[in-house]
Amino acid sequence: MTHFLLVRVGTALATMALLSAALFLATDALPGDAAGTAAGADATAGERAELRERLGLDRPVVERYLAWLGDSLTGDLGRSAAAGRPVGEMLASRFGSSVLLVATAVACIAVAATVLGLLAGLRSGRPVDRLVSSGTVTLLALPEFLLATALLAVFAHGAGLLPAVSLIPLGDSPWQHPQALVLPVASLFLAGVGIATRLLRAAVATAAESPAVEQARLSGERGPRLAWSYVLPAAAPAVQGLAVTTAGLLGGSLVVETLFNYPGVGSELARAVAYRDTAVVQGFGLALAGTALLVLLLGDLVSGLLDVRSRSASATGLRGERRLR
């Protein structure tokens, strides 16, 4: 397990380095820059050049990347050219709200996917399995923005039960206004529950046919105890799938936050792109990439632990089968 963890951490760090370079180069290649936006439409070429020099945008791209990366490792993500505030301060004020939104959706997905995946996987080929599979395939075919728009049209504009815009008073936490969380969380939930359920259903159906589970059934194991002790430990691929889904929802949340005007990373990032505020785009993008890699690393770790437990359960089942023979 130690070797497994070291390899995964090393891979995550190497991936993070590559992502940081790709992010910096991609934002640097965007037309226009923060100097042009900050100077305004009426600025002369000399004023723009002076501002570019003051912001350090006239230096070679490799030099600027290495300087940015070194500052980022110390926690300094630069300063917003449009807002004049440190990017780290802006990120701290927004990132918690985005994490809350995604974490709430993932918690709901984990519960629903576990129940539906076990229900369908343990009854593979039966009507309940076909019903769950049809529903999840339908959700997989619908993108986040379409699901969010449908929820907005039905529950906000149609029934008037929930607010169409997730406005949070300045200084308040989103938890203090739960009605503002319902539609964004529901949009992310519907976007992610389909793939998580299908992955768990496939893992459960495979595990249910294993010798360990068959031996447990012959020994009298039934119901929740059978699922918890023998079936769920074999669901390591589903855990990794949930981690991938969570990482994907971090990106999907940007669209949902912008649509509902939720005060998270998404709306601030959209504003930064509009103003060519590359420091904010780079800082926020780096934080999102790091969070996604951390989620994937945790998914690998939990999956590895479940895999060890699954092999132990399989070995126990095989020993019991030999004794019966």
C-alpha positions as CSV (number, residue, x, y, z in Angstrom):
1,M,0.0,0.0,0.0
2,T,2.9,2.4,0.7
3,H,4.4,1.8,-2.7
4,F,1.0,2.2,-4.3
5,L,0.5,5.5,-2.5
6,L,4.0,6.8,-3.4
7,V,3.4,6.0,-7.1
8,R,0.0,7.7,-7.1
9,V,1.4,10.8,-5.3
10,G,4.3,11.0,-7.7
11,T,2.0,10.7,-10.7
12,A,-0.3,13.4,-9.3
13,L,2.6,15.8,-8.8
14,A,3.9,15.2,-12.4
15,T,0.4,15.7,-13.8
16,M,0.0,18.9,-11.8
17,A,3.3,20.2,-13.2
18,L,2.1,19.5,-16.8
19,L,-1.3,21.0,-16.1
20,S,0.2,24.2,-14.7
21,A,2.3,24.6,-17.9
22,A,-0.6,23.9,-20.1
23,L,-2.8,26.3,-18.2
24,F,-0.3,29.1,-18.3
25,L,0.5,28.7,-22.0
26,A,-3.2,28.5,-22.9
27,T,-4.1,31.7,-21.0
28,D,-1.1,33.4,-22.5
29,A,-2.2,32.5,-26.0
30,L,-5.6,34.2,-25.5
31,P,-6.2,37.3,-27.7
32,G,-5.7,40.5,-25.7
33,D,-4.4,40.7,-22.1
34,A,-5.0,42.3,-18.8
35,A,-3.0,45.4,-19.8
36,G,-5.3,46.1,-22.7
37,T,-8.4,45.7,-20.5
38,A,-7.0,47.8,-17.7
39,A,-5.8,50.6,-19.9
40,G,-9.2,51.0,-21.6
41,A,-10.3,51.5,-25.2
42,D,-9.0,55.1,-25.3
43,A,-5.5,54.4,-24.2
44,T,-2.6,55.1,-26.6
45,A,-0.1,52.5,-27.7
46,G,2.5,54.0,-25.4
47,E,0.3,53.8,-22.4
48,R,-0.5,50.2,-23.2
49,A,3.2,49.4,-23.5
50,E,4.0,51.1,-20.3
51,L,1.3,49.2,-18.5
52,R,2.4,45.9,-20.0
53,E,5.9,46.6,-18.7
54,R,4.6,47.4,-15.3
55,L,2.7,44.2,-15.1
56,G,5.6,42.2,-16.4
57,L,3.8,41.1,-19.5
58,D,6.7,42.1,-21.8
59,R,9.0,39.4,-20.4
60,P,9.5,36.0,-22.3
61,V,6.8,33.5,-21.6
62,V,9.1,30.8,-20.1
63,E,10.5,33.4,-17.7
64,R,7.0,34.5,-16.7
65,Y,5.9,30.9,-16.2
66,L,8.8,30.0,-14.0
67,A,8.3,33.1,-11.9
68,W,4.5,32.4,-11.6
69,L,5.1,28.7,-10.7
70,G,7.6,29.7,-8.0
71,D,5.3,32.2,-6.5
72,S,2.4,29.7,-6.6
73,L,4.4,27.2,-4.6
74,T,4.7,29.8,-1.9
75,G,0.9,30.5,-2.0
76,D,1.2,33.8,-4.0
77,L,-1.1,33.5,-7.0
78,G,-0.5,37.1,-8.1
79,R,-2.8,40.1,-8.2
80,S,-5.9,40.7,-10.2
81,A,-5.3,43.4,-12.8
82,A,-9.0,44.2,-13.1
83,A,-9.9,44.2,-9.4
84,G,-6.6,45.1,-7.9
85,R,-6.9,42.4,-5.2
86,P,-4.7,39.4,-4.5
87,V,-5.9,36.3,-6.4
88,G,-5.5,34.2,-3.3
89,E,-7.8,36.4,-1.3
90,M,-10.4,36.3,-4.1
91,L,-10.1,32.5,-4.3
92,A,-10.5,32.1,-0.5
93,S,-13.7,34.1,-0.6
94,R,-15.2,32.0,-3.4
95,F,-13.7,28.5,-3.3
96,G,-15.5,27.4,-0.1
97,S,-18.9,28.1,-1.6
98,S,-18.0,26.0,-4.7
99,V,-16.7,23.1,-2.5
100,L,-19.9,23.2,-0.5
101,L,-22.0,23.0,-3.6
102,V,-20.0,20.1,-5.1
103,A,-19.6,18.2,-1.8
104,T,-23.4,18.4,-1.1
105,A,-24.1,17.1,-4.6
106,V,-21.5,14.3,-4.3
107,A,-22.9,13.2,-0.9
108,C,-26.4,12.9,-2.4
109,I,-24.9,11.1,-5.4
110,A,-23.0,8.6,-3.2
111,V,-26.2,7.7,-1.3
112,A,-28.4,7.4,-4.3
113,A,-25.9,5.5,-6.4
114,T,-25.2,3.0,-3.6
115,V,-28.9,2.3,-3.1
116,L,-29.8,2.1,-6.9
117,G,-26.5,0.3,-7.8
118,L,-27.1,-2.4,-5.2
119,L,-30.7,-2.7,-6.1
120,A,-30.0,-3.1,-9.8
121,G,-26.8,-5.1,-9.5
122,L,-28.2,-7.7,-7.2
123,R,-31.2,-8.1,-9.5
124,S,-29.4,-8.1,-12.8
125,G,-31.7,-8.6,-15.8
126,R,-34.9,-8.1,-13.8
127,P,-37.4,-5.2,-14.3
128,V,-35.9,-3.1,-11.6
129,D,-32.5,-3.4,-13.2
130,R,-33.9,-2.4,-16.6
131,L,-35.7,0.6,-15.1
132,V,-32.6,1.9,-13.3
133,S,-30.4,1.4,-16.3
134,S,-32.9,3.2,-18.6
135,G,-33.1,6.2,-16.2
136,T,-29.3,6.5,-15.8
137,V,-28.7,6.3,-19.6
138,T,-31.2,9.1,-20.1
139,L,-29.4,11.3,-17.5
140,L,-26.0,10.5,-19.1
141,A,-27.3,11.8,-22.4
142,L,-28.2,15.2,-20.9
143,P,-25.5,17.9,-20.3
144,E,-25.4,20.0,-17.1
145,F,-26.6,23.2,-18.7
146,L,-29.7,21.5,-20.1
147,L,-30.6,19.8,-16.8
148,A,-30.1,23.1,-15.0
149,T,-32.2,25.0,-17.5
150,A,-35.0,22.4,-17.2
151,L,-35.0,22.6,-13.4
152,L,-35.0,26.4,-13.6
153,A,-38.0,26.4,-16.0
154,V,-40.0,23.9,-13.9
155,F,-39.3,24.8,-10.3
156,A,-38.5,28.5,-10.5
157,H,-40.3,30.0,-13.5
158,G,-43.1,27.4,-13.7
159,A,-44.1,26.5,-10.1
160,G,-42.4,29.4,-8.4
161,L,-41.2,27.1,-5.6
162,L,-37.5,28.0,-5.6
163,P,-35.5,31.2,-6.5
164,A,-34.2,31.4,-10.0
165,V,-31.0,33.2,-8.9
166,S,-28.9,31.9,-6.0
167,L,-28.2,35.3,-4.4
168,I,-26.4,35.1,-1.1
169,P,-26.2,38.3,1.0
170,L,-22.7,39.7,1.5
171,G,-21.1,38.1,4.6
172,D,-23.6,35.2,4.8
173,S,-22.8,31.5,4.2
174,P,-24.8,29.6,1.6
175,W,-25.9,27.2,4.4
176,Q,-27.8,30.2,5.8
177,H,-29.9,30.2,2.7
178,P,-30.6,26.6,1.8
179,Q,-33.3,27.5,-0.8
180,A,-30.5,29.0,-2.9
181,L,-28.6,25.7,-2.9
182,V,-31.5,23.4,-4.0
183,L,-31.5,24.0,-7.8
184,P,-27.7,24.2,-8.3
185,V,-27.2,21.0,-6.1
186,A,-30.0,19.2,-8.0
187,S,-28.4,20.1,-11.3
188,L,-25.1,18.6,-10.3
189,F,-26.8,15.6,-8.7
190,L,-28.7,14.7,-11.9
191,A,-25.5,15.3,-14.0
192,G,-23.4,12.9,-11.9
193,V,-25.8,10.2,-10.5
194,G,-26.1,8.4,-13.8
195,I,-22.5,7.4,-14.3
196,A,-21.9,6.7,-10.6
197,T,-25.0,4.4,-10.5
198,R,-24.0,2.5,-13.6
199,L,-20.4,1.9,-12.4
200,L,-21.6,0.6,-9.1
201,R,-24.3,-1.5,-10.7
202,A,-21.7,-3.2,-13.0
203,A,-19.3,-3.8,-10.1
204,V,-22.1,-5.2,-7.9
205,A,-23.4,-7.5,-10.7
206,T,-19.9,-8.9,-11.2
207,A,-19.3,-9.4,-7.5
208,A,-22.6,-11.1,-7.0
209,E,-21.5,-13.9,-9.3
210,S,-18.1,-14.4,-7.6
211,P,-17.4,-17.6,-5.6
212,A,-17.1,-15.6,-2.3
213,V,-20.6,-14.3,-2.6
214,E,-22.0,-17.7,-3.6
215,Q,-20.3,-19.3,-0.6
216,A,-21.7,-16.6,1.7
217,R,-25.2,-17.3,0.3
218,L,-24.8,-21.0,1.0
219,S,-23.7,-20.1,4.5
220,G,-26.9,-18.2,5.1
221,E,-25.8,-14.6,4.5
222,R,-28.6,-12.4,3.3
223,G,-29.6,-8.8,2.9
224,P,-27.5,-5.9,4.1
225,R,-24.9,-8.0,5.7
226,L,-24.2,-9.8,2.4
227,A,-24.0,-6.6,0.5
228,W,-21.7,-4.8,3.1
229,S,-19.3,-7.7,3.8
230,Y,-18.9,-9.2,0.3
231,V,-20.4,-7.1,-2.5
232,L,-19.4,-3.6,-1.6
233,P,-15.7,-4.4,-1.0
234,A,-15.6,-5.5,-4.7
235,A,-16.8,-2.2,-5.8
236,A,-13.4,-0.6,-6.1
237,P,-13.9,0.5,-9.7
238,A,-17.1,2.3,-8.7
239,V,-15.2,4.3,-6.0
240,Q,-12.7,5.4,-8.6
241,G,-15.7,6.2,-10.9
242,L,-17.2,8.4,-8.1
243,A,-13.9,10.2,-7.7
244,V,-13.8,10.9,-11.5
245,T,-17.4,12.0,-11.3
246,T,-16.5,14.4,-8.5
247,A,-13.6,15.8,-10.4
248,G,-15.9,16.3,-13.4
249,L,-18.5,18.1,-11.3
250,L,-15.9,20.6,-10.3
251,G,-15.8,21.6,-13.9
252,G,-19.5,21.3,-14.4
253,S,-20.2,23.5,-11.4
254,L,-18.7,26.4,-13.2
255,V,-21.5,26.3,-15.8
256,V,-24.2,25.7,-13.1
257,E,-22.8,28.5,-10.9
258,T,-22.8,31.0,-13.8
259,L,-26.4,30.0,-14.8
260,F,-27.8,30.5,-11.3
261,N,-25.4,33.4,-10.4
262,Y,-24.2,31.4,-7.5
263,P,-21.3,33.1,-5.6
264,G,-18.6,30.5,-6.3
265,V,-15.6,30.2,-8.4
266,G,-17.6,29.9,-11.7
267,S,-19.0,33.4,-11.8
268,E,-15.7,35.0,-10.8
269,L,-13.9,32.9,-13.4
270,A,-16.3,33.9,-16.1
271,R,-15.8,37.6,-15.2
272,A,-12.0,37.1,-15.2
273,V,-12.2,35.6,-18.7
274,A,-14.3,38.5,-20.0
275,Y,-11.8,41.0,-18.6
276,R,-8.7,39.0,-19.8
277,D,-7.6,38.9,-16.2
278,T,-5.1,36.1,-16.7
279,A,-3.8,36.1,-13.1
280,V,-7.3,35.2,-11.8
281,V,-7.9,32.6,-14.6
282,Q,-4.5,31.0,-13.9
283,G,-4.8,31.0,-10.1
284,F,-8.4,29.7,-10.1
285,G,-7.6,27.1,-12.8
286,L,-4.6,25.9,-10.8
287,A,-6.7,25.6,-7.6
288,L,-9.4,23.6,-9.5
289,A,-6.8,21.3,-11.1
290,G,-5.1,20.6,-7.8
291,T,-8.5,19.9,-6.1
292,A,-9.5,17.5,-8.9
293,L,-6.1,15.6,-8.6
294,L,-6.5,15.4,-4.9
295,V,-10.0,13.9,-5.3
296,L,-8.7,11.4,-7.8
297,L,-5.8,10.5,-5.4
298,L,-8.2,9.9,-2.6
299,G,-10.4,7.8,-4.9
300,D,-7.4,5.6,-5.8
301,L,-6.5,5.2,-2.1
302,V,-10.0,4.2,-1.0
303,S,-10.2,1.9,-4.1
304,G,-6.9,0.2,-3.1
305,L,-8.2,-0.4,0.4
306,L,-11.4,-1.9,-0.9
307,D,-9.5,-4.0,-3.3
308,V,-7.4,-5.5,-0.5
309,R,-10.6,-6.2,1.5
310,S,-12.2,-7.8,-1.6
311,R,-9.2,-10.1,-2.1
312,S,-9.5,-11.1,1.6
313,A,-13.2,-11.8,1.2
314,S,-12.6,-13.8,-2.0
315,A,-9.9,-15.9,-0.3
316,T,-12.3,-16.6,2.6
317,G,-15.0,-17.7,0.2
318,L,-12.6,-20.0,-1.7
319,R,-11.4,-21.7,1.5
320,G,-15.0,-22.2,2.5
321,E,-15.8,-23.7,-0.9
322,R,-12.9,-26.1,-0.6
323,R,-14.1,-27.2,2.8
324,L,-17.6,-28.0,1.4
325,R,-16.0,-30.1,-1.3
